[in-house]
């Protein structure tokens, strides 16, 4: 079985690496990082770069497609080549999945129209502009389409996929090997539990990062 993880300028690293860490433990799984070209891809926080194994024009057809989100998603969601590739892959994939704002790319090709879906909590309006109904869940599945909420939810979604592919026992083994047992030191991981001040500051930072990413890509 083969998984393709789409990388583009300004993706969020954990959106890609979370599912990679899970799915790379599924027996007989091959994972490819795929980009529009073979240039190194820089995540939205900078500090490092990621190489891609194939371009969208040469990548082997995957059984699973993972689309991460990030500050650069709004630009990727307007790239005709990326959208065409995602649309083509979706026609033959067993699962087409997104993490965080990656759902906006699925929305841009029209496959979320009329469905419930999830994304980062701060992007509810943007998601619903594509005809989807936002729900506050860690992940939402409709047939072979799975959308995951913000960033860390990609791990949950990938564990669900591991269960679908390799069974409950193997998925639990993978969870244990990763020691994925979230017990955060405070309860601000959701707008349902975070304070209004925390939500406001988070929205401000997200907006600033998105604007900065757009400026940096405009200079390329």
Long-range contacts (C-beta under 8 A, 24 or more apart in sequence): 1-26, 1-28, 1-29, 1-30, 1-63, 1-64, 1-165, 2-29, 2-30, 2-31, 2-32, 2-60, 2-61, 2-62, 2-63, 2-64, 3-29, 3-30, 3-31, 3-32, 3-62, 3-63, 3-64, 3-65, 3-66, 4-31, 4-32, 4-34, 4-54, 4-59, 4-62, 4-64, 4-65, 4-66, 4-89, 5-31, 5-32, 5-33, 5-34, 5-66, 5-68, 6-34, 6-35, 6-56, 6-65, 6-66, 6-67, 6-68, 6-82, 6-86, 6-102, 6-105, 7-33, 7-34, 7-35, 7-41, 7-50, 7-52, 7-68, 8-35, 8-36, 8-41, 8-70, 8-72, 8-73, 8-75, 8-76, 8-79, 8-82, 9-41, 9-42, 9-72, 9-75, 9-76, 9-213, 9-217, 9-220, 10-42, 10-43, 10-44, 10-70, 10-71, 10-72, 10-73, 10-75, 10-76, 10-213, 10-216, 10-217, 11-41, 11-43, 11-44, 11-68, 11-69, 11-70, 11-72, 11-73, 11-76, 12-43, 12-44, 12-45, 12-68, 12-69, 12-70, 12-71, 12-99, 12-100, 12-151, 13-43, 13-45, 13-48, 13-50, 14-151, 14-152, 14-154, 15-68, 15-69, 15-70, 15-99, 15-100, 15-102, 15-151, 15-154, 16-50, 16-66, 16-68, 16-99, 16-154, 18-99, 18-151, 18-152, 18-154, 18-155, 18-158, 19-66, 19-68, 19-97, 19-99, 19-154, 19-155, 19-157, 19-158, 19-161, 21-155, 21-158, 21-178, 22-155, 22-158, 22-159, 22-161, 22-162, 22-174, 22-178, 23-64, 23-66, 23-158, 23-161, 23-162, 25-162, 25-173, 25-174, 25-177, 25-178, 26-161, 26-162, 26-165, 26-166, 26-170, 26-174, 27-166, 27-170, 29-165, 32-59, 32-60, 32-62, 34-59, 36-79, 36-81, 36-82, 43-70, 44-70, 44-71, 44-72, 44-209, 44-213, 56-81, 56-82, 56-85, 57-85, 59-85, 61-89, 61-92, 61-93, 62-89, 62-93, 63-93, 63-94, 63-95, 64-93, 64-94, 64-95, 64-97, 64-161, 65-89, 65-90, 65-93, 65-95, 65-96, 65-97, 66-97, 66-98, 66-99, 66-102, 66-154, 66-158, 67-96, 67-97, 67-98, 67-99, 67-102, 67-103, 67-105, 67-106, 68-98, 68-99, 68-100, 68-102, 68-154, 69-98, 69-99, 69-100, 69-101, 69-102, 69-103, 69-104, 69-119, 69-120, 69-150, 69-151, 70-100, 70-101, 70-102, 70-213, 71-206, 71-209, 71-210, 71-212, 71-213, 72-213, 72-217, 73-100, 73-101, 73-102, 73-104, 73-105, 74-101, 74-104, 74-210, 74-214, 75-213, 75-214, 75-217, 76-105, 77-104, 77-105, 77-107, 77-108, 78-108, 83-108, 83-109, 93-144, 94-144, 95-144, 95-145, 95-146, 95-161, 95-164, 96-144, 96-145, 96-146, 97-145, 97-146, 97-147, 97-148, 97-157, 97-161, 98-146, 98-147, 98-148, 99-148, 99-151, 99-153, 99-154, 99-157, 100-148, 100-149, 100-150, 100-151, 100-153, 100-154, 101-126, 103-127, 103-132, 103-147, 104-130, 106-145, 106-147, 107-131, 107-132, 111-145, 112-145, 112-147, 115-140, 115-142, 115-145, 116-140, 116-142, 117-142, 117-145, 117-147, 118-147, 118-148, 118-149, 118-153, 119-147, 119-149, 119-150, 120-149, 120-150, 120-151, 120-206, 121-149, 121-150, 121-190, 121-191, 122-150, 122-202, 122-203, 122-206, 136-190, 136-192, 152-182, 152-189, 155-180
